[in-house]
Amino acid sequence: MVTPFDGNSRFPAPHRLAARRVGNRWVPSMKRAAIVATLAAAALPARAWAQPSVAAPALPEIRFAINTDTTTSMPGNVLRNTFTDEILANVVESLVALKGDLSVAPMLADSWDISPDGKQYTFHLRHGVLFHNGTPFTSADVKWSYEYFMKPQSGYVCRGNYDGHRGPKVLAVNTPDPHTVVFELDRPSALFLTHMTEPRCPLAILSPASLDKNGAWLKPVGTGPFVFSEWKQGQYVLLKPFTQYQSRTEPPSGLAGAKHPQANVRFVAIPDEAAQLSALMSGQIDEMNVSENNLPPADPHWHVIAGPGADPAALLMQTRDPLLADVRIRRAIALAVDLPGVVNAVSGGLAHYNSSLTPDAEAFYTAGDAVGYKQNLPEVKRLLAAAGYAGQTLTLETNRRYAHMYSTAVYLQSLLSQAGINVKLQVVEWGTQVNDFRSGHFQLMSFGYSARLEPALMYGDVLGDKSKNPMVQWENPKARALLHSIDGVTDTAARKRAFEQLHQMMMDDVPMIVLYDSPDLTLVSNRLQGVTTWPLRLKRFSNVTKN
């Protein structure tokens, strides 16, 4: 089994690169004119590694490549994209924040109390915190921010977390004094604090100065370590350190803990990964996300940081298919393959087998989640015979857009066929596969989910009634009842026990086979220090320095 990756350590490039080399194609085969045009659009001066800046800025500038520009500067807005979330995670803060293991920690609130009935959350706010315009942060700003986001015209995509649709209904937000704010709920909710931290729609605490005098959005005026300084749409967003930032004192972890911004950060829009690689290799950017099949050669100027992710890759099985409706067939599929070996091969040794929907980097992961399927070919033969399997061919759907999904399908097709289960591949466009997933129109599918902040959210996505929602994968009323029973349970130990039970129930039913959590890979210039990874992949620059 591969040792879990330490997100703070450098990846041993020579070992990894030897496994991923394809002929001589290390450097992206992109025409020089295309690369120059891309960088010119990003307003980056061309320079070599050894060339000094003509006029060094007062602060160094970290340049991070993003695939596309943000579409808004408002947290949680309906126009947002992944890079909006990444940029604003460095600009705005909420009352609480996610740690590296996705547990909740204090941020703008120093502490909080939960009433015995779970319906009242009292937050005790920090003193001395300032907004980017220099005004002090108080409980009135919490109430104003909440009320702003709850207005339909704000375009906030997660109102359902607070209006009773996807979470409890907030009945009132009271401010008994400038450093206390009280949320009154209609029912207990174990996910109330977690929802506040959701990266795509945090309950960001903003200054009213974020709006103009007519109530129209201007830009985020938050309390975070960076100020939203400049946005040249289609090209870049520039963040500058907030010189009056009041850091917490706990060790940095995820989006929580100490933050000490020491450089400007420019998010540069470069759509093509090949162009991003060329820009990094020539010294024009400092950091980028990178895929496992597109790594550059080992070089003294850069390195790859690999860390555990929280995006589960899985083999889906349509339990309403006439053949796969028999759990014995599904179990035979699960036992026919050396799953740890498949994961090692697909990920190039960057990930390890995790059979649970709870990522092993999360605080809720337990020894019970580590129980997975073990290859057992005699049992496969017995199960297939008992089920009356007569060699019928199963179709395994995949795509080439995501290399790990395609590779997984190729390995599984070969190994299942060797075990006596006939499988053929069906390679389709990604959009077609998504439509098939949404309609439930498949037999087997190599697929991946994006990370969820808590196991209850992931189990909630896969559990349900396919007659009402074809996207769910697991129909088990007892499992749904167990998940519902912990809606208001905030005790961590009790939730862990419930998730362990759900994992074992899913292992028994075999509606899908969870394979691994996709690793987080970051290509970093050696001019940067302090870059780390974490399961949610959002880049944090407050403790990163540049030589």
C-alpha positions in Angstrom: 0.0 0.0 0.0 1.2 3.5 -0.8 2.1 5.7 2.1 -0.3 8.7 2.4 1.2 11.9 1.2 2.3 14.7 3.5 1.0 17.8 1.9 3.9 19.8 3.3 6.6 17.7 1.7 8.1 17.8 -1.8 7.3 15.0 -4.2 10.3 12.9 -5.3 10.2 14.0 -9.0 12.6 11.5 -10.6 10.6 8.5 -9.3 7.4 10.0 -10.4 8.6 11.2 -13.8 10.1 7.9 -14.8 6.6 6.4 -14.3 4.9 9.0 -16.5 7.3 9.7 -19.3 5.8 9.2 -22.8 8.6 9.2 -25.4 10.3 12.5 -25.4 7.3 14.7 -24.8 8.1 16.4 -21.6 7.8 20.0 -22.8 4.3 20.8 -24.2 4.2 20.7 -28.0 2.7 24.2 -28.3 3.7 26.7 -31.0 5.8 29.6 -29.7 3.4 32.1 -31.1 0.5 30.6 -29.1 2.4 30.7 -25.9 3.6 34.3 -26.4 0.0 35.4 -27.2 -1.4 33.7 -24.1 1.2 35.4 -21.8 0.7 38.8 -23.5 -3.0 38.6 -22.8 -2.1 37.9 -19.2 0.0 41.0 -19.2 3.1 39.2 -18.0 6.6 40.4 -18.9 8.7 37.7 -20.6 11.9 37.0 -18.7 14.3 34.2 -18.1 15.0 32.6 -14.7 18.3 34.3 -14.3 17.2 37.8 -15.4 16.6 40.3 -12.6 13.5 42.6 -12.6 14.2 46.0 -14.0 12.4 47.7 -11.2 11.7 45.4 -8.2 8.4 46.0 -6.5 8.1 46.9 -2.9 6.8 43.4 -2.3 7.4 40.3 -4.4 4.6 39.0 -6.6 3.4 35.4 -6.6 1.9 34.5 -10.0 -0.6 31.6 -10.0 -2.1 30.3 -13.2 -5.8 29.7 -13.5 -7.6 28.1 -16.4 -10.2 30.8 -16.7 -10.9 34.2 -15.2 -13.3 34.6 -12.4 -16.8 35.6 -13.5 -17.7 37.6 -10.4 -16.0 39.1 -7.3 -19.0 38.3 -5.0 -18.7 35.3 -2.7 -21.2 32.6 -3.4 -22.8 34.4 -6.4 -24.7 32.4 -9.0 -22.0 33.5 -11.6 -19.1 32.1 -9.6 -16.7 29.5 -10.8 -14.0 27.4 -9.1 -11.5 30.1 -9.4 -13.8 32.7 -7.9 -13.8 30.5 -4.8 -10.0 30.1 -4.9 -9.4 33.9 -5.1 -12.0 34.9 -2.5 -10.8 32.3 0.0 -7.8 34.6 0.4 -9.9 37.8 0.7 -13.0 37.0 2.9 -13.6 35.1 6.1 -16.6 33.8 8.0 -17.2 33.2 11.7 -15.6 29.8 11.4 -13.2 28.1 9.0 -12.2 24.7 7.8 -9.0 23.1 9.0 -6.9 20.8 6.9 -8.9 17.7 8.0 -12.1 19.6 7.2 -13.2 20.0 10.8 -14.5 23.4 11.9 -12.3 25.9 13.8 -12.8 29.5 15.0 -12.1 32.4 12.7 -13.9 35.7 13.2 -15.7 34.1 16.2 -13.4 33.2 19.1 -15.9 30.6 20.4 -19.5 29.6 20.3 -22.1 28.0 22.4 -24.9 25.7 21.3 -28.1 25.6 23.3 -29.2 22.2 24.8 -31.9 21.8 22.1 -29.4 22.6 19.3 -31.5 25.5 18.0 -29.5 28.5 19.2 -25.9 29.3 18.2 -24.2 32.1 20.2 -21.0 33.4 18.7 -18.5 35.4 20.7 -16.6 37.6 18.2 -13.0 38.6 18.1 -11.9 42.1 19.2 -9.7 44.3 17.1 -10.5 42.9 13.7 -10.7 45.4 10.9 -12.3 45.4 7.4 -10.1 46.3 4.4 -11.4 49.9 4.5 -10.2 50.2 8.1 -13.6 50.1 9.8 -14.0 47.8 12.9 -15.8 44.4 12.6 -18.8 44.0 14.9 -21.9 41.8 15.3 -23.8 44.4 13.2 -21.7 43.4 10.2 -22.5 39.7 10.7 -26.3 40.5 10.7 -25.9 42.8 7.7 -24.0 40.2 5.7 -26.4 37.4 6.4 -29.4 39.6 5.5 -27.7 40.7 2.3 -27.0 37.2 1.2 -30.6 36.1 1.9 -32.0 38.7 -0.5 -32.8 37.0 -3.8 -31.2 39.9 -5.7 -27.8 39.0 -4.2 -27.7 35.9 -6.3 -26.3 33.9 -3.4 -26.5 30.2 -4.4 -26.7 28.7 -0.9 -29.8 30.5 0.6 -31.2 27.0 0.8 -28.7 26.2 3.6 -30.5 28.8 5.8 -34.1 29.1 4.6 -35.2 25.5 5.4 -34.8 23.9 2.0 -31.4 22.2 2.4 -30.8 23.0 6.1 -32.5 24.5 9.1 -34.4 27.8 8.7 -32.8 30.7 10.4 -35.6 32.4 12.4 -33.6 35.4 13.6 -30.1 36.9 13.9 -29.8 38.9 17.1 -26.9 41.2 18.2 -27.1 41.7 22.0 -23.8 43.6 21.9 -21.1 44.5 19.4 -19.2 41.3 20.0 -22.0 38.7 20.3 -24.3 37.4 17.6 -27.0 34.8 18.1 -28.6 32.6 15.3 -32.0 31.2 16.1 -32.8 28.0 14.1 -36.1 26.2 13.6 -34.4 22.8 14.2 -31.0 21.3 15.2 -28.5 20.9 12.5 -25.1 19.2 12.7 -24.1 20.9 9.5 -24.9 24.5 10.4 -21.3 25.5 11.0 -20.0 23.4 8.1 -22.3 25.2 5.7 -20.9 28.6 6.9 -17.5 27.4 5.6 -18.6 26.0 2.2 -16.0 27.3 -0.3 -18.4 27.8 -3.2 -20.7 29.9 -1.0 -19.2 30.8 2.4 -21.2 33.0 4.7 -18.6 35.7 4.2 -18.7 38.6 6.6 -18.5 41.8 4.5 -18.5 45.5 5.1 -21.5 47.4 3.7 -18.8 49.3 1.8 -18.9 46.2 -0.6 -21.9 48.0 -2.2 -22.3 51.4 -3.8 -24.7 54.0 -2.5 -27.5 52.5 -4.7 -26.9 49.0 -3.2 -25.1 47.6 -6.3 -22.1 45.3 -5.8 -18.7 46.9 -6.0 -16.1 44.5 -4.7 -15.5 42.4 -1.6 -14.5 44.4 1.4 -13.7 41.7 3.8 -11.4 40.9 6.8 -9.1 38.4 5.1 -5.3 38.5 4.7 -5.5 40.0 1.2 -7.3 43.0 -0.3 -9.1 42.6 -3.6 -7.0 45.2 -5.4 -7.4 45.0 -9.2 -9.4 42.9 -11.7 -8.6 43.2 -15.3 -11.3 41.0 -16.7 -10.2 38.1 -18.9 -6.6 38.6 -17.8 -5.9 38.6 -14.1 -6.9 39.4 -10.5 -4.4 41.1 -8.2 -4.5 40.7 -4.5 -2.4 42.7 -2.1 -1.6 42.0 1.6 -3.9 43.7 4.1 -1.3 45.5 6.3 -3.7 45.8 9.2 -4.7 42.1 9.1 -5.3 40.6 12.6 -4.0 37.1 12.5 -5.1 34.2 14.7 -2.4 32.6 16.7 -3.2 28.9 16.1 -0.9 27.0 13.7 -2.1 27.3 10.0 -4.4 24.5 8.9 -6.6 24.6 5.9 -8.3 28.1 5.9 -7.9 28.3 9.7 -5.1 29.4 12.0 -2.4 32.0 11.5 -2.1 34.0 8.3 0.8 36.2 7.5 0.6 37.7 4.0 4.0 38.7 2.7 3.6 39.1 -1.1 1.2 40.3 -3.7 -0.6 37.5 -5.5 -1.6 37.7 -9.2 -4.1 35.1 -10.5 -3.3 34.9 -14.2 -5.8 33.5 -16.7 -4.0 31.0 -19.0 -6.6 28.7 -20.5 -4.3 25.9 -21.7 -2.3 23.6 -19.4 0.5 23.4 -22.0 0.8 27.2 -22.0 0.8 27.2 -18.2 3.6 24.7 -18.1 5.6 26.7 -20.6 5.1 29.8 -18.6 6.2 28.1 -15.4 9.2 26.5 -17.0 10.3 29.9 -18.4 9.8 31.6 -15.0 6.8 33.7 -15.9 4.5 32.1 -13.4 5.3 30.6 -10.0 2.6 28.0 -9.4 -0.1 26.0 -11.1 -2.3 23.0 -10.7 -1.0 20.1 -12.8 -2.5 16.7 -13.9 -0.6 13.5 -13.3 -0.2 12.8 -17.0 1.4 16.2 -17.8 4.3 16.6 -15.4 7.5 18.3 -16.6 10.9 16.7 -16.2 12.9 17.1 -12.9 14.6 20.4 -12.8 16.3 22.6 -10.1 13.9 25.4 -10.7 10.6 23.6 -9.8 9.1 20.7 -7.9 5.7 19.0 -7.5 3.9 18.9 -4.2 1.4 16.0 -3.9 -1.2 15.7 -1.2 -4.3 13.7 -0.4 -7.5 14.9 -2.0 -11.2 14.5 -1.2 -12.6 13.8 -4.6 -13.7 10.2 -4.7 -13.2 8.2 -7.9 -15.5 5.2 -8.2 -17.0 2.5 -10.4 -20.8 3.0 -10.5 -23.1 0.0 -11.0 -26.7 0.5 -12.2 -28.6 -1.6 -9.6 -31.8 -1.4 -11.7 -30.2 -3.1 -14.6 -31.6 -6.6 -15.1 -28.2 -8.2 -14.7 -26.7 -5.9 -12.0 -29.9 -6.0 -9.9 -28.5 -9.2 -8.5 -26.1 -8.3 -5.6 -24.2 -11.5 -6.2 -23.0 -10.1 -9.6 -22.1 -6.8 -8.1 -20.2 -8.5 -5.3 -18.4 -10.7 -7.8 -17.2 -7.6 -9.7 -15.9 -6.1 -6.4 -14.0 -9.2 -5.5 -12.6 -10.0 -9.0 -10.0 -7.2 -9.1 -6.9 -6.3 -7.1 -8.3 -2.8 -6.3 -5.2 -1.5 -4.5 -3.1 -2.5 -7.5 -5.5 -0.8 -9.9 -5.3 2.4 -7.9 -1.6 2.3 -7.7 -1.3 1.9 -11.5 -3.9 4.5 -12.4 -2.4 7.2 -10.0 1.2 6.4 -10.7 1.7 5.7 -7.0 0.2 9.0 -5.9 -2.9 7.6 -4.3 -4.0 4.5 -2.4 -7.1 2.5 -2.2 -9.9 3.9 -0.1 -13.2 2.1 -0.2 -15.1 4.6 1.8 -17.0 7.8 0.9 -15.2 9.4 3.8 -11.8 10.6 2.6 -9.0 9.3 4.7 -7.7 12.9 5.1 -10.9 13.9 7.0 -11.3 14.0 10.7 -14.3 11.6 10.5 -12.2 8.8 8.9 -11.9 5.7 11.2 -10.4 2.3 11.1 -13.9 1.0 10.1 -13.7 3.1 6.9 -10.4 1.3 6.0 -12.2 -2.0 5.5 -12.4 -2.6 1.7 -12.9 -5.4 -0.8 -10.1 -8.0 -1.1 -9.6 -10.0 -4.3 -11.0 -13.5 -4.0 -11.3 -15.3 -7.3 -12.7 -18.6 -5.9 -15.5 -16.6 -4.3 -16.1 -14.8 -7.6 -16.5 -18.1 -9.4 -19.0 -19.3 -6.7 -21.0 -16.0 -6.8 -21.3 -16.0 -10.6 -22.4 -19.6 -10.6 -25.0 -19.0 -7.9 -26.3 -16.0 -9.8 -26.6 -18.0 -13.0 -24.2 -15.7 -14.9 -23.8 -17.1 -18.4 -21.2 -14.7 -19.8 -23.4 -11.8 -20.7 -21.5 -8.7 -21.7 -21.6 -5.6 -19.5 -20.8 -2.2 -20.9 -18.4 0.1 -19.0 -18.8 3.7 -19.9 -15.9 6.2 -19.7 -14.4 9.3 -21.4 -11.0 10.5 -22.5 -11.3 14.0 -21.1 -10.3 12.8 -17.6 -7.3 10.5 -18.0 -7.8 8.8 -14.6 -11.4 7.8 -15.5 -10.3 6.3 -18.8 -7.3 4.5 -17.3 -9.4 3.1 -14.5 -11.9 1.8 -17.1 -9.2 0.1 -19.2 -7.7 -1.6 -16.2 -11.0 -2.8 -14.8 -12.2 -4.1 -18.2 -9.1 -6.2 -18.6 -9.0 -7.6 -15.1 -12.8 -8.3 -15.0 -12.6 -10.1 -18.3 -9.7 -12.2 -17.0 -11.9 -13.2 -14.0 -14.6 -14.4 -16.2 -16.8 -11.3 -16.3 -17.2 -10.1 -19.9 -16.9 -6.3 -20.1 -16.7 -4.0 -23.1 -15.7 -0.3 -23.0 -17.9 2.5 -24.3 -15.9 5.7 -24.7 -18.1 8.8 -25.0 -17.7 12.6 -24.8 -17.7 13.9 -21.2 -21.0 15.8 -21.8 -22.7 12.5 -22.9 -21.4 10.7 -19.9 -22.7 13.4 -17.5 -26.1 13.1 -19.2 -26.0 9.4 -18.8 -25.1 9.7 -15.2 -28.0 12.1 -14.6 -30.5 9.9 -16.3 -29.1 6.6 -14.9 -28.6 5.3 -18.4 -25.6 3.0 -18.0 -24.6 -0.4 -16.7 -21.1 0.3 -15.4 -19.4 3.7 -15.3 -16.0 5.0 -14.4 -16.8 8.3 -12.6 -15.7 10.8 -10.1 -17.3 13.1 -7.5 -16.2 16.5 -6.3 -15.3 16.8 -2.6 -18.0 17.3 0.0 -17.3 19.0 3.3 -18.7 16.3 5.5 -19.5 12.6 5.0 -23.2 13.2 5.5 -23.2 15.4 2.5 -21.6 12.7 0.3 -23.8 9.9 1.6 -26.8 12.2 1.1 -25.8 12.6 -2.6 -25.6 8.9 -3.3 -28.5 7.7 -1.2 -32.1 8.0 -2.4 -34.9 6.7 -4.6 -33.9 6.3 -8.3 -37.5 6.7 -9.3 -37.4 10.3 -8.0 -33.7 11.0 -8.7 -31.9 8.8 -11.2 -28.5 10.3 -10.1 -28.5 8.5 -6.8 -26.6 5.2 -6.7 -27.8 3.5 -3.5 -31.3 2.6 -2.6 -31.5 1.4 1.0 -34.3 2.8 3.3 -32.5 1.7 6.4 -29.3 3.6 5.4 -31.4 6.6 4.6 -33.1 6.4 8.0 -29.7 6.1 9.7 -28.4 9.2 7.9 -31.5 11.2 8.7 -31.2 10.2 12.4 -27.9 12.2 12.8 -29.2 15.4 11.2 -29.1 17.2 14.5 -26.3 15.2 16.2 -23.2 17.3 16.8 -21.3 14.8 18.8 -18.3 13.8 16.7 -18.0 10.3 18.1 -21.7 9.5 17.4 -21.4 10.8 13.8 -18.2 8.7 13.3 -20.1 5.6 14.4 -23.0 6.3 12.1 -20.6 6.8 9.1 -18.9 3.6 9.9 -22.2 1.8 9.8 -23.2 3.4 6.5 -19.8 2.3 5.1 -20.4 -1.3 6.1 -24.0 -1.2 4.8 -22.7 0.1 1.4 -20.0 -2.5 1.3 -22.7 -5.2 1.8 -25.1 -3.7 -0.9 -22.3 -3.0 -3.4 -24.2 -0.2 -5.3 -20.8 1.2 -6.3 -17.1 0.6 -5.7 -15.2 3.6 -4.3 -11.6 3.4 -5.4 -9.5 6.3 -4.1 -9.5 10.0 -3.5 -7.9 11.9 -6.4 -4.6 13.5 -5.2 -3.9 17.2 -5.2 -0.9 18.0 -7.4 0.7 21.4 -7.5 3.7 22.4 -9.6 5.7 25.1 -7.8 8.7 27.2 -8.6 11.5 26.8 -6.2 11.4 30.5 -5.6 8.3 29.9 -3.4 8.4 28.7 0.2 5.5 27.6 2.3 3.2 26.1 -0.3 1.1 23.3 1.0 -1.8 21.2 -0.2 -5.0 20.2 1.5 -8.0 18.1 0.5 -10.2 20.9 -0.9 -7.4 22.1 -3.2 -8.0 25.8 -2.7 -4.7 27.7 -2.9 -3.8 29.7 0.2 -1.1 32.3 -0.1 -1.1 34.0 3.3 1.9 32.0 4.5 3.8 31.7 1.2 7.0 33.7 0.5 9.0 34.3 -2.6 12.7 34.8 -3.1 
